[in-house]
Amino acid sequence: MKISNLIISALIIFSFIGCEKEEDPLVRVSNNLAIYTEVELKKTDGYTKLFEEVDAGRTTDYAKIPDGFYIITSTDVAVAGSFQASKNKKYTIEINISDKQIPYIRVTEP
């Protein structure tokens, strides 16, 4: 009797561990420029997420977005970036400046 109770308890515990809920991706913007910027994320299905007036040196709070492929544009960066957002992941979109003083976009997973 004790062994069957132990087996049932173990099965219940393992079933809860295996049932991880899938959460939408989280994204934030880190502006490492000396001026404010705006960042837009666009999916091919038309979904758009806009981070407006991100102050210089500021990192926004995380925002939920649907999973999928995104094109990233910024008012201060000439070349767009892109990334694939997946469930249960966090992303930071960094707006940086190169050694040659050219702004660029980089996506990291903290």
PLY file of the C-alpha trace (Angstrom):
ply
format ascii 1.0
element vertex 110
property float x
property float y
property float z
element edge 109
property int vertex1
property int vertex2
end_header
0.00 0.00 0.00
2.80 2.41 0.90
4.62 1.71 -2.37
1.51 2.39 -4.47
0.91 5.68 -2.60
4.53 6.65 -3.18
4.27 5.85 -6.90
1.04 7.82 -7.27
2.55 10.79 -5.42
5.63 10.70 -7.64
3.48 10.57 -10.79
1.45 13.57 -9.65
4.60 15.59 -8.89
6.19 14.73 -12.25
3.00 15.62 -14.12
3.03 19.12 -12.57
6.69 19.60 -13.42
6.10 18.62 -17.05
3.17 21.02 -17.51
5.04 24.29 -17.86
2.77 27.04 -19.12
3.91 28.70 -22.32
4.15 32.47 -21.90
4.37 35.11 -24.61
7.86 36.51 -25.23
8.94 39.60 -23.30
10.90 42.42 -24.90
12.44 45.67 -23.69
14.53 48.44 -25.25
17.87 49.69 -23.93
18.85 53.04 -25.45
22.61 53.53 -25.20
22.66 56.65 -27.37
23.10 60.21 -26.08
19.66 61.18 -27.45
16.16 59.74 -27.13
14.94 57.30 -29.74
11.84 55.43 -30.85
11.87 51.72 -31.66
9.25 49.86 -33.70
8.81 46.09 -33.91
6.81 44.81 -36.89
5.64 41.30 -37.70
4.78 40.14 -41.19
1.12 39.71 -40.14
0.86 43.46 -39.43
1.28 43.42 -35.64
3.29 46.43 -34.47
4.78 47.30 -31.07
6.11 50.82 -30.62
8.44 52.01 -27.87
8.12 55.79 -27.98
10.61 58.38 -26.72
13.02 56.04 -24.96
15.30 58.48 -23.16
19.08 58.37 -23.52
20.64 55.78 -21.22
17.25 54.33 -20.29
15.99 50.74 -20.43
12.23 50.25 -20.68
10.17 47.75 -18.74
9.47 44.41 -20.39
6.39 44.24 -22.63
4.63 41.10 -23.89
4.58 40.48 -27.63
3.26 37.59 -29.71
5.88 35.06 -30.80
7.11 35.29 -34.37
9.61 36.99 -36.67
10.11 40.76 -36.15
11.76 43.56 -38.10
13.21 46.24 -35.79
13.51 49.87 -36.85
14.62 52.94 -34.92
14.40 56.63 -35.71
18.17 56.92 -35.19
19.48 53.77 -36.87
19.83 53.53 -40.65
19.92 49.71 -40.87
16.99 47.66 -39.56
17.49 44.61 -37.37
15.44 41.43 -36.98
14.88 38.56 -34.58
12.70 35.53 -33.92
10.70 35.87 -30.68
9.93 32.53 -29.01
7.61 31.57 -26.16
9.03 31.74 -22.62
11.97 33.97 -23.70
13.09 37.49 -22.78
14.81 39.84 -25.22
16.60 43.17 -24.91
16.82 45.34 -28.01
19.92 47.48 -27.60
20.40 50.70 -29.53
24.17 51.23 -29.46
26.80 53.38 -31.13
29.89 51.87 -32.76
33.48 53.04 -32.42
32.95 54.89 -35.71
29.93 56.71 -34.25
27.40 54.72 -36.28
24.22 53.67 -34.41
23.26 50.00 -34.65
20.66 47.55 -33.29
21.56 44.41 -31.32
19.19 41.86 -29.78
20.29 39.95 -26.68
18.74 37.36 -24.39
19.59 38.14 -20.78
0 1
1 2
2 3
3 4
4 5
5 6
6 7
7 8
8 9
9 10
10 11
11 12
12 13
13 14
14 15
15 16
16 17
17 18
18 19
19 20
20 21
21 22
22 23
23 24
24 25
25 26
26 27
27 28
28 29
29 30
30 31
31 32
32 33
33 34
34 35
35 36
36 37
37 38
38 39
39 40
40 41
41 42
42 43
43 44
44 45
45 46
46 47
47 48
48 49
49 50
50 51
51 52
52 53
53 54
54 55
55 56
56 57
57 58
58 59
59 60
60 61
61 62
62 63
63 64
64 65
65 66
66 67
67 68
68 69
69 70
70 71
71 72
72 73
73 74
74 75
75 76
76 77
77 78
78 79
79 80
80 81
81 82
82 83
83 84
84 85
85 86
86 87
87 88
88 89
89 90
90 91
91 92
92 93
93 94
94 95
95 96
96 97
97 98
98 99
99 100
100 101
101 102
102 103
103 104
104 105
105 106
106 107
107 108
108 109
